Amino acid sequence: MTEHRQNLEERIAHLIRVVDDLSDIVAAQQRQLEVMERRLAMVMQREAQREVAEGGTVPLADQRPPHW
């Protein structure tokens, strides 16, 4: 095997490892994002319920800004 071919195979192996590592990172971030989205939805729902319970007719989060 030539030195050039061995060098290329080493570089390819390194790139494959980097791609696998990055794939794992992206998958973990996707799971974290899904958890945060669910938590945000719960917080928004609780806040809307609190605003209605305090006598508001339309939850503040659902009202249009005054400049609209």
Secondary structure, DSSP 8 states (H G I E B T S, - for coil): --HHHHHHHHHHHHHHHHHHHHHHHHHHHHHHHHHHHHHHHHHHHHHHHHHHHTT-SS-GGGS--TT-
